[in-house]
Amino acid sequence: MKKIYICAALGLFFASCSTEEGTQESTRELRTVNVVNQANWMDMIDTIDSACTTSVYKTTEEMITYVENVAMANADFQKMNLKNYVTPTASEVESILNDTEAVVLQGLNYNAATNYYLTQMLVVRGPWATDPMKDSNVSNRDRLLLDFLSRTWGPDDDWEWNKKKPIAFVKGYETSIAKAVVLSVLSEQASKVEKVN
């Protein structure tokens, strides 16, 4: 009889240690590890840009290396998923800086719906006919991009002040958020590259 009571007590003990609520909470916590919130992307861009203290770069390649090293030293940047991160090339940076937003967008591989919203925002600079958050042709990942762009560089913002940051972010986002951050900083730092006469 004692064995039955002991087995029952141990069974209750183990059952109480694995409640549905406890399992859900630990899963929720696990999902938030190593995630950089969308709201922090602009803060990260500004922080990395401010940490770039070099006053002049001799080449675009030197600027890319320097900015990338500063980014990799940033704790928040390190929390991002860097698996798909690819170092920007000098030709990518030059294209962003020298080509119009329309030309850069033509070279990207966003679907037609996302491309419409990006064109309206970055080229036409006009309102959207429909809400991209309700458009089933826009992926969840692209909705994050469009939401970030509209909140950060929306129609009421001073586009001339931000120069090439929005299109740089869009170009980088195609590959990864980390590349979007680095390209945005590079678009700001580009004015420090020495011009060869």
C-alpha positions in Angstrom: 0.0 0.0 0.0 2.9 2.4 0.8 4.3 1.8 -2.7 1.0 2.9 -4.3 0.9 6.1 -2.2 4.6 6.8 -3.1 4.0 6.2 -6.8 0.9 8.4 -6.7 2.7 11.2 -4.8 5.7 11.1 -7.3 3.3 11.1 -10.2 1.5 14.2 -8.9 4.9 15.8 -8.2 6.2 15.2 -11.8 2.9 16.3 -13.3 2.9 19.5 -11.4 6.4 20.3 -12.7 5.3 20.3 -16.3 2.2 22.4 -16.6 0.9 23.7 -19.9 1.6 27.3 -18.8 5.2 26.7 -17.9 5.9 25.0 -21.2 4.3 27.9 -23.2 6.2 30.5 -21.2 9.6 28.9 -21.8 8.8 28.5 -25.5 7.8 32.2 -25.7 11.1 33.2 -24.0 13.1 31.0 -26.4 11.6 32.8 -29.4 12.7 36.2 -28.1 16.4 35.3 -27.7 18.7 36.8 -30.3 16.0 38.9 -32.0 16.4 42.5 -32.7 13.1 44.3 -32.7 12.0 46.1 -35.8 11.6 49.3 -33.8 15.4 49.1 -33.0 16.6 49.0 -36.6 16.8 52.8 -37.0 18.4 53.1 -33.5 21.0 50.6 -34.6 21.7 52.4 -37.8 22.2 55.7 -36.0 24.4 54.1 -33.3 26.7 52.4 -35.8 26.8 55.6 -37.9 27.8 57.6 -34.9 30.5 55.1 -34.0 32.1 55.6 -37.4 34.6 58.2 -36.4 36.8 58.1 -39.5 36.7 61.5 -41.1 37.9 60.4 -44.6 38.0 57.1 -46.5 40.4 56.7 -49.4 38.2 54.2 -51.2 34.7 52.7 -51.1 36.2 49.4 -50.2 38.0 51.0 -47.2 34.7 52.5 -46.1 32.9 49.2 -46.4 35.5 47.4 -44.3 35.5 50.1 -41.6 31.7 50.3 -41.3 31.4 46.5 -41.3 33.9 46.2 -38.5 32.1 48.9 -36.5 28.8 47.0 -37.0 30.3 43.7 -36.0 31.5 45.2 -32.8 28.0 46.4 -32.0 26.2 44.2 -29.4 22.8 44.7 -30.9 24.1 43.9 -34.4 25.6 40.7 -33.1 22.1 39.7 -31.8 20.8 39.7 -35.4 20.6 36.6 -37.5 23.9 36.9 -39.5 23.5 33.6 -41.3 22.5 35.3 -44.6 24.7 38.4 -44.2 27.0 39.1 -47.1 29.5 41.9 -47.2 28.3 44.7 -49.5 30.4 45.2 -52.6 31.8 48.5 -53.8 29.6 48.2 -57.0 26.4 47.8 -54.8 27.3 50.9 -52.8 28.1 52.9 -55.9 24.8 51.8 -57.5 22.8 53.0 -54.5 24.7 56.3 -54.4 24.7 57.1 -58.2 21.5 55.5 -59.6 18.0 56.7 -59.1 15.7 54.9 -56.7 13.7 53.6 -59.8 16.8 52.1 -61.3 17.9 50.4 -58.0 14.4 49.0 -57.5 14.3 47.5 -61.0 17.4 45.4 -60.1 15.8 43.9 -57.0 13.7 40.7 -56.7 10.7 41.8 -54.7 7.4 40.4 -55.8 5.1 42.7 -57.9 2.9 43.7 -54.9 5.8 44.7 -52.7 7.5 46.4 -55.7 4.4 48.5 -56.2 4.5 49.8 -52.6 8.2 50.4 -52.7 7.9 52.3 -56.0 5.0 54.4 -54.6 7.0 55.3 -51.5 10.5 55.7 -52.9 10.0 56.9 -56.5 6.5 58.4 -56.7 6.5 59.5 -53.1 2.8 59.3 -53.1 0.1 57.4 -51.1 -0.7 53.7 -51.5 -4.0 52.8 -53.1 -4.3 49.9 -50.7 -2.9 49.0 -47.3 0.1 46.6 -47.7 -0.7 45.1 -44.2 -4.0 43.8 -45.7 -2.6 42.8 -49.1 -2.4 39.0 -49.3 0.2 39.3 -52.0 2.8 40.9 -49.7 4.7 38.4 -47.5 4.9 38.9 -43.8 8.7 39.7 -44.1 7.9 42.4 -46.7 5.2 43.8 -44.5 7.8 44.4 -41.8 9.9 46.3 -44.4 7.0 48.4 -45.6 5.9 49.1 -42.1 9.4 50.1 -41.0 9.8 52.4 -44.1 6.5 54.1 -43.6 7.1 54.8 -39.9 10.7 55.8 -40.4 10.7 57.6 -43.7 7.0 58.1 -44.3 5.4 60.7 -46.6 5.7 63.5 -44.0 9.4 63.0 -43.5 12.1 65.1 -45.1 13.4 62.8 -47.9 16.3 65.1 -48.8 17.6 64.8 -45.3 17.7 61.1 -45.4 19.1 61.0 -48.9 19.8 57.4 -50.0 19.2 55.7 -46.6 15.7 54.3 -47.5 16.8 52.7 -50.9 20.0 51.4 -49.3 17.9 49.7 -46.6 15.5 48.2 -49.2 18.5 46.9 -51.2 20.1 45.3 -48.2 16.8 44.0 -46.8 16.5 41.8 -49.9 19.4 39.7 -48.5 19.2 40.3 -44.7 18.3 42.8 -42.1 22.0 43.0 -41.1 22.9 44.0 -44.7 20.1 46.5 -44.7 21.6 48.1 -41.6 25.1 48.2 -43.0 24.1 49.6 -46.4 22.1 52.3 -44.7 25.2 53.3 -42.7 27.3 53.2 -45.8 24.9 55.5 -47.6 25.5 58.1 -44.8 29.3 57.5 -44.6 29.7 57.8 -48.4 30.2 61.6 -48.3 33.5 60.9 -46.5 35.1 59.0 -49.4 37.8 61.1 -51.0 36.9 62.1 -54.6 39.6 61.4 -57.1 39.9 64.3 -59.6 
